Amino acid sequence: MRAIADCHVQGIPQWGIGVDSDTGCPPSIAALMIASGEIQGTGVLPPETAVPPDLFFKHLAQRKMRLKIRTIFLYGEIHAR
């Protein structure tokens, strides 16, 4: 079984940009979380342990970004949520 998470956004027309904001927004959210103290780890850490997921997903939602998670089973069956 494998899970794939895709980030989707409608774009931000008032900024004059389209759907490509889903590339730069997640890293900028992480940088803001470091600056605000929401991420407190030091050194080289994998994002899975350094970034609090609930807070990160909250920041994504504030930017109208959503995740689509697909689960692929060994026999090729796909379930989407």
N, C-alpha and C positions, 0 to 999 in steps of 0.2 A: 504494500500500500504506500502511496505517495501523496502528499498534500501540496497543492500549488496555490499560492495566494497572489492575486493580481490586484493592484491598486488602480481604481478608476476615478476619473474626475470629469466634470462637464466642461471644464475650462473656466477662465476668469476673463470674460469679455471687457469688464471695466479696466483691466490692466492691459488689454490688447493682446492677450495670449490665449492659445487654445489648450488642447488637452495635454500638451507637453509639460505642464506644471506638475504632473505626477512624478516627474524625474527629479526635480530640484527641491520640491517641498519636503519630502521625508527627511533628507539630510539636514535641511535648514531647521526642521522641527527638533531634531536631535541636538543641533548646536544651541538653539534657544533653551532646550531643557538643561543642557550643561550650564549655560550662563545663569539660569534661574535657580540652579541647585536641585532640580528634579532628578538629574542624573548626578550621582555623587561618587561613582567609582573612579579610581585613578589607575594609570598605567594602561597597558594594552589589554582590553577586554573584548570578548565577542559581544555583539549587540544583543544576542539572546539573553545574556546575563546582566548586561549593563543598563539596558533601557527598560524601564517599567512599562510593560505592554498596555495596561489599562490607561495610563496617562498618555502614552503615544497614540493610541487609537482615539482617545478623546480629542487630541490635537488634530488628528486627521479629519475627524467628523466636523470640527469647527471650521475647517477649510472645505467642507462639502466633498470630501474624498471618502470613497467607500472601498471596502475589500470584498472581492469575490473569491471564495475558497472552493477549489475543486479537489476532490479525492479520487485518485485513480487506483483501482485494485489490480492485482496481478493479472487477472484475466481480461483486462481492458475495459471493464465496466466503469463508467464515470458517473459520479454523483456531484451535483453542484448545489451550493447553498448561497 
